[in-house]
Amino acid sequence: MTTTSPVLANVFNLTGWLFGLLFLAIGIVNTFWGNDLGFGLFIIVLAFIFFPAVTSLIKSKTGFAIPRVLKWLVGLFILFAALGVGELFDKIDLMLASF
């Protein structure tokens, strides 16, 4: 079992919240302004693994902690899918034009 310093734990929590919110926003844009509701909802579900509260809940209920390597891989997948294949910037333009 490894222990982390309180400062490092706070950094991990902050980055978890930031990436969780970023990926949640990407999922919301894809859900409502994209042409694929299922893909947007899938990204929203994946975004929840980045939130520290959800990670703690999963660990307390199952005893399984989501490894950081898996979070990195999921994050890279979301970025690749949204920026490369999903045309995120075009969807953001559609979102802004609808306001």
Backbone as a chain_set.jsonl record, in Angstrom:
{"seq": "MTTTSPVLANVFNLTGWLFGLLFLAIGIVNTFWGNDLGFGLFIIVLAFIFFPAVTSLIKSKTGFAIPRVLKWLVGLFILFAALGVGELFDKIDLMLASF", "coords": {"N": [[0.846, -1.179, 0.0], [0.596, 2.147, -0.89], [1.363, 5.378, 0.298], [0.364, 8.732, -0.042], [1.454, 12.099, 0.035], [-0.266, 14.784, 1.737], [-0.348, 17.112, 0.162], [0.156, 16.183, -2.423], [-2.036, 14.506, -2.679], [-4.084, 16.41, -2.693], [-3.485, 17.698, -5.105], [-3.965, 15.61, -6.911], [-6.724, 15.294, -6.454], [-7.689, 17.816, -7.305], [-6.911, 17.84, -10.038], [-8.397, 15.656, -10.851], [-11.035, 16.616, -10.54], [-10.93, 18.75, -12.388], [-10.373, 17.484, -14.888], [-12.554, 15.757, -14.929], [-14.714, 17.569, -15.08], [-14.086, 18.81, -17.527], [-14.279, 16.63, -19.348], [-16.904, 15.921, -18.887], [-18.191, 18.196, -19.874], [-17.47, 17.941, -22.575], [-18.883, 15.615, -23.164], [-21.52, 16.536, -22.783], [-21.749, 18.49, -24.792], [-21.47, 16.826, -27.039], [-23.737, 15.272, -26.694], [-25.995, 16.987, -26.905], [-25.555, 18.763, -29.044], [-24.288, 17.377, -30.951], [-24.396, 14.753, -33.399], [-24.846, 12.324, -32.346], [-26.324, 10.84, -29.925], [-25.899, 8.616, -28.257], [-23.085, 8.364, -28.175], [-22.367, 10.758, -26.863], [-23.595, 10.375, -24.342], [-22.148, 8.138, -23.53], [-19.577, 9.261, -23.236], [-20.14, 11.002, -21.131], [-20.692, 9.173, -19.063], [-18.17, 7.935, -18.886], [-16.707, 10.14, -18.014], [-17.291, 10.377, -15.346], [-15.556, 8.705, -13.913], [-13.375, 10.209, -13.301], [-13.951, 11.989, -11.281], [-13.189, 12.62, -7.926], [-14.977, 11.973, -5.81], [-16.67, 10.031, -6.897], [-14.812, 8.069, -7.501], [-13.987, 7.397, -4.904], [-16.414, 6.397, -3.923], [-16.806, 4.156, -5.576], [-14.588, 2.654, -4.798], [-15.178, 2.204, -2.079], [-17.527, 0.706, -2.243], [-16.918, -1.508, -3.886], [-14.338, -2.242, -3.327], [-12.384, -2.008, -5.148], [-10.014, 0.004, -6.644], [-9.819, 2.435, -9.155], [-7.24, 2.289, -11.404], [-4.645, 4.732, -11.99], [-3.411, 4.626, -14.459], [-5.389, 3.528, -16.086], [-7.217, 5.625, -16.002], [-5.728, 7.585, -17.354], [-5.592, 6.382, -19.895], [-8.323, 6.281, -20.587], [-8.871, 9.022, -20.585], [-7.197, 9.878, -22.7], [-8.444, 8.485, -24.771], [-10.974, 9.762, -24.783], [-10.23, 12.378, -25.484], [-9.048, 11.907, -28.012], [-11.241, 10.824, -29.387], [-13.08, 12.929, -29.247], [-11.775, 15.236, -30.237], [-10.376, 14.409, -32.534], [-11.946, 12.54, -34.104], [-14.579, 13.179, -33.483], [-15.12, 15.83, -34.123], [-15.209, 18.133, -32.372], [-14.895, 20.955, -32.204], [-16.47, 21.941, -34.292], [-18.963, 21.226, -33.335], [-19.078, 22.801, -31.05], [-19.203, 25.292, -32.256], [-21.764, 25.037, -33.425], [-23.242, 24.907, -31.066], [-22.787, 27.459, -29.946], [-23.927, 29.03, -31.94], [-26.569, 28.442, -31.606], [-27.404, 29.871, -29.449]], "CA": [[0.0, 0.0, 0.0], [1.385, 3.366, -0.964], [0.745, 6.562, 0.885], [0.736, 9.964, -0.722], [1.445, 13.264, 0.907], [-1.52, 15.542, 1.613], [-0.272, 18.058, -0.959], [0.001, 15.403, -3.652], [-3.432, 14.055, -2.719], [-4.882, 17.561, -3.116], [-3.217, 17.904, -6.53], [-4.707, 14.568, -7.624], [-8.149, 15.627, -6.372], [-7.953, 18.967, -8.161], [-6.834, 17.428, -11.442], [-9.542, 14.781, -11.098], [-12.203, 17.47, -10.747], [-10.783, 19.522, -13.627], [-10.561, 16.603, -16.042], [-13.931, 15.284, -14.898], [-15.576, 18.628, -15.602], [-13.787, 18.971, -18.953], [-14.835, 15.514, -20.107], [-18.352, 16.031, -18.769], [-18.6, 19.225, -20.833], [-17.35, 17.347, -23.909], [-20.014, 14.707, -23.312], [-22.759, 17.312, -22.919], [-21.747, 19.067, -26.143], [-21.739, 15.749, -27.998], [-25.095, 14.767, -26.512], [-27.052, 17.894, -27.323], [-25.274, 19.454, -30.3], [-23.695, 16.443, -31.898], [-25.385, 13.943, -34.095], [-24.795, 10.982, -31.78], [-26.736, 10.876, -28.522], [-25.257, 7.51, -27.549], [-21.675, 8.682, -27.955], [-22.303, 11.791, -25.835], [-23.901, 9.756, -23.053], [-21.01, 7.283, -23.207], [-18.514, 10.143, -22.743], [-20.567, 11.482, -19.816], [-20.477, 8.082, -18.108], [-16.721, 7.796, -18.699], [-16.194, 11.306, -17.293], [-17.497, 10.228, -13.906], [-14.46, 8.016, -13.228], [-12.356, 11.182, -12.945], [-14.346, 12.723, -10.083], [-12.712, 11.93, -6.717], [-16.084, 11.433, -5.009], [-17.124, 8.796, -7.544], [-13.738, 7.103, -7.307], [-14.083, 6.941, -3.515], [-17.622, 5.589, -3.801], [-16.545, 2.863, -6.225], [-13.647, 1.912, -3.959], [-15.829, 1.765, -0.844], [-18.558, -0.298, -2.544], [-16.391, -2.713, -4.527], [-12.986, -2.557, -2.876], [-11.508, -1.868, -6.316], [-9.663, 1.378, -6.993], [-9.525, 2.591, -10.581], [-5.825, 2.679, -11.531], [-4.375, 5.989, -12.701], [-3.092, 4.308, -15.854], [-6.665, 3.385, -16.784], [-7.767, 6.974, -16.163], [-4.964, 8.219, -18.433], [-6.007, 5.794, -21.171], [-9.69, 6.736, -20.868], [-8.762, 10.434, -20.931], [-6.66, 9.975, -24.062], [-9.501, 8.038, -25.678], [-11.993, 10.806, -24.895], [-9.657, 13.484, -26.265], [-8.904, 11.475, -29.4], [-12.567, 10.667, -29.993], [-13.777, 14.213, -29.346], [-11.048, 16.204, -31.058], [-9.973, 13.863, -33.819], [-13.019, 11.924, -34.867], [-15.875, 13.737, -33.154], [-15.252, 17.215, -34.6], [-15.713, 18.882, -31.222], [-14.939, 22.397, -32.451], [-17.652, 22.203, -35.112], [-20.13, 21.113, -32.451], [-19.079, 23.986, -30.202], [-19.729, 26.374, -33.103], [-23.205, 24.838, -33.49], [-23.787, 25.258, -29.762], [-22.755, 28.909, -29.803], [-24.865, 29.614, -32.894], [-27.947, 28.223, -31.157], [-27.735, 30.789, -28.346]], "C": [[0.886, 1.234, 0.0], [0.618, 4.509, -0.314], [1.24, 7.776, 0.123], [0.654, 11.11, 0.271], [0.131, 14.018, 0.726], [-1.506, 16.528, 0.442], [-0.484, 17.33, -2.276], [-1.427, 14.885, -3.788], [-4.346, 15.194, -3.162], [-4.7, 17.858, -4.597], [-3.988, 16.87, -7.353], [-6.207, 14.843, -7.592], [-8.506, 16.777, -7.301], [-7.922, 18.586, -9.634], [-7.98, 16.487, -11.802], [-10.801, 15.584, -11.36], [-12.115, 18.23, -12.068], [-11.016, 18.65, -14.858], [-11.978, 16.046, -16.08], [-14.888, 16.306, -15.471], [-15.351, 18.856, -17.096], [-14.441, 17.871, -19.772], [-16.356, 15.475, -20.008], [-18.895, 17.066, -19.755], [-18.517, 18.693, -22.269], [-18.517, 16.399, -24.167], [-21.33, 15.44, -23.51], [-22.857, 17.935, -24.311], [-22.073, 17.994, -27.172], [-23.164, 15.223, -27.879], [-26.126, 15.682, -27.14], [-26.804, 18.591, -28.657], [-24.584, 18.571, -31.322], [-24.792, 15.66, -32.582], [-25.434, 12.526, -33.537], [-25.071, 11.04, -30.282], [-26.015, 9.804, -27.71], [-23.8, 7.785, -27.229], [-21.523, 9.729, -26.851], [-22.583, 11.228, -24.456], [-22.779, 8.835, -22.595], [-19.854, 8.112, -22.644], [-18.873, 10.673, -21.354], [-20.334, 10.409, -18.755], [-18.985, 7.89, -17.838], [-16.146, 8.952, -17.886], [-16.315, 11.134, -15.79], [-16.359, 9.502, -13.2], [-13.35, 8.975, -12.81], [-12.69, 11.948, -11.675], [-13.912, 11.957, -8.835], [-13.837, 11.325, -5.876], [-16.59, 10.112, -5.587], [-16.075, 7.707, -7.374], [-13.775, 6.534, -5.897], [-15.295, 6.046, -3.309], [-17.419, 4.207, -4.408], [-15.62, 2.019, -5.357], [-14.31, 1.402, -2.688], [-16.86, 0.664, -1.099], [-17.976, -1.606, -3.075], [-15.038, -3.155, -3.986], [-11.954, -2.425, -3.983], [-11.28, -0.387, -6.599], [-9.318, 1.431, -8.481], [-8.078, 3.062, -10.717], [-5.664, 3.972, -12.336], [-4.062, 5.74, -14.171], [-4.377, 4.159, -16.665], [-7.32, 4.743, -16.994], [-7.048, 7.723, -17.274], [-5.427, 7.697, -19.789], [-7.424, 6.242, -21.555], [-9.672, 8.211, -21.277], [-8.221, 10.639, -22.338], [-7.688, 9.532, -25.093], [-10.549, 9.128, -25.882], [-11.461, 11.967, -25.739], [-9.522, 13.119, -27.737], [-10.261, 11.409, -30.085], [-13.251, 12.011, -30.195], [-13.083, 15.17, -30.307], [-10.741, 15.663, -32.447], [-11.133, 13.401, -34.66], [-14.339, 12.669, -34.685], [-16.111, 15.17, -33.572], [-15.846, 18.125, -33.53], [-15.854, 20.369, -31.508], [-16.121, 22.792, -33.348], [-18.92, 22.149, -34.267], [-20.218, 22.291, -31.494], [-19.589, 25.185, -30.984], [-21.255, 26.263, -33.256], [-23.883, 25.254, -32.175], [-23.855, 26.768, -29.6], [-23.73, 29.596, -30.756], [-26.314, 29.442, -32.444], [-28.353, 29.143, -30.025], [-28.109, 32.118, -28.853]], "O": [[1.814, 1.344, 0.8], [-0.609, 4.58, -0.377], [2.394, 7.833, -0.303], [-0.125, 11.076, 1.224], [-0.513, 13.906, -0.317], [-2.535, 16.751, -0.195], [-1.218, 17.804, -3.143], [-1.967, 14.833, -4.893], [-5.284, 14.969, -3.927], [-5.657, 18.231, -5.276], [-4.593, 17.209, -8.37], [-6.892, 14.646, -8.596], [-9.514, 16.719, -8.005], [-8.811, 18.97, -10.393], [-8.478, 16.515, -12.927], [-11.554, 15.283, -12.286], [-13.108, 18.343, -12.788], [-11.764, 19.026, -15.761], [-12.545, 15.881, -17.16], [-15.773, 15.965, -16.256], [-16.304, 19.07, -17.845], [-15.089, 18.149, -20.781], [-17.026, 15.043, -20.946], [-19.925, 16.847, -20.391], [-19.399, 18.966, -23.083], [-19.076, 16.382, -25.264], [-22.164, 15.018, -24.312], [-23.919, 17.912, -24.934], [-22.868, 18.229, -28.082], [-23.738, 14.774, -28.871], [-27.033, 15.217, -27.83], [-27.759, 18.973, -29.334], [-24.331, 19.0, -32.447], [-25.979, 15.896, -32.355], [-25.992, 11.627, -34.166], [-24.165, 11.261, -29.479], [-25.569, 10.067, -26.593], [-23.332, 7.475, -26.133], [-20.646, 9.602, -25.996], [-21.887, 11.563, -23.497], [-22.488, 8.759, -21.401], [-19.22, 7.702, -21.671], [-18.002, 10.781, -20.491], [-19.834, 10.705, -17.67], [-18.581, 7.702, -16.691], [-15.187, 8.756, -17.14], [-15.516, 11.693, -15.037], [-16.202, 9.663, -11.989], [-12.468, 8.592, -12.041], [-11.791, 12.507, -11.047], [-14.227, 10.775, -8.695], [-13.654, 10.259, -5.288], [-16.901, 9.184, -4.841], [-16.415, 6.55, -7.128], [-13.612, 5.328, -5.707], [-15.214, 5.045, -2.597], [-17.816, 3.202, -3.818], [-15.835, 0.818, -5.196], [-14.036, 0.281, -2.259], [-17.044, -0.217, -0.258], [-18.475, -2.685, -2.757], [-14.637, -4.305, -4.165], [-10.774, -2.703, -3.77], [-12.229, 0.377, -6.772], [-8.607, 0.566, -8.993], [-7.725, 4.122, -10.201], [-6.447, 4.259, -13.242], [-4.408, 6.551, -15.029], [-4.445, 4.615, -17.806], [-7.912, 4.991, -18.044], [-7.688, 8.425, -18.057], [-5.63, 8.474, -20.722], [-7.686, 6.546, -22.719], [-10.374, 8.606, -22.208], [-8.727, 11.476, -23.085], [-7.795, 10.129, -26.165], [-10.966, 9.392, -27.009], [-12.166, 12.478, -26.609], [-9.843, 13.924, -28.612], [-10.422, 11.873, -31.214], [-13.928, 12.217, -31.202], [-13.742, 15.84, -31.103], [-10.839, 16.395, -33.433], [-11.286, 13.824, -35.806], [-15.127, 12.779, -35.625], [-17.216, 15.683, -33.391], [-16.852, 18.799, -33.754], [-16.837, 20.983, -31.094], [-16.702, 23.863, -33.172], [-19.842, 22.94, -34.469], [-21.317, 22.735, -31.16], [-20.328, 26.008, -30.443], [-21.956, 27.274, -33.222], [-24.95, 25.867, -32.176], [-24.875, 27.299, -29.161], [-24.3, 30.633, -30.416], [-27.188, 30.207, -32.851], [-29.53, 29.197, -29.67], [-28.417, 33.014, -28.067]]}, "num_chains": 1, "name": "protein.A"}
